[in-house]
Amino acid sequence: MKPEKPKEKKPEEKAKLEEAKAPAVPPKPGEKKRKKLRNMNLEEIEKKLKETEEKMGGLESRYAQHLLRRKEELIRKQEGQPKEE
């Protein structure tokens, strides 16, 4: 048995792949793409929750659930209660 050679892609396919790899909207200089949940404060989390609720029509998404969980952690931390897991 001969090993198969990888097939070369057609120019149209290459162009499509390159378009898919390119970011849709380039980030503005000096602007962070995203901020991790762990680095957000309570005010930022509440702002993101409002945005998420408006855009996604509720708080059922995984992202919204993570935001809610982080919000609870920060509130507990402010009150001085032990972390529940």
C-alpha positions, -999 to 999 in steps of 0.1 A, spaced: 0 0 0 12 34 -9 8 63 16 -18 88 3 -6 122 -5 -26 151 10 -48 166 -17 -41 202 -26 -70 226 -19 -85 246 -47 -79 283 -47 -115 290 -39 -114 267 -8 -81 284 4 -98 318 1 -128 306 21 -106 291 48 -86 323 51 -118 344 54 -130 322 81 -98 325 101 -98 363 99 -116 381 128 -149 397 118 -142 430 134 -106 439 143 -102 451 179 -95 488 183 -59 497 194 -55 498 232 -89 480 237 -90 446 253 -110 420 235 -127 406 266 -122 406 304 -123 373 323 -150 367 348 -125 362 375 -111 397 370 -145 415 370 -158 433 400 -195 433 411 -204 464 391 -190 450 359 -207 417 364 -241 434 369 -235 454 337 -227 423 317 -258 405 332 -280 434 319 -264 433 285 -267 395 283 -304 395 294 -312 421 267 -292 404 239 -301 368 246 -335 373 260 -329 359 294 -304 344 318 -305 307 307 -273 307 288 -241 292 302 -224 326 301 -253 342 321 -252 313 346 -214 318 351 -220 355 356 -247 348 383 -224 323 401 -196 348 401 -219 375 414 -230 353 443 -193 346 451 -185 383 452 -215 391 474 -206 363 498 -170 375 499 -182 410 508 -204 397 536 -176 375 549 -194 342 545 -175 310 537 -174 298 501 -199 271 492 -190 244 466 
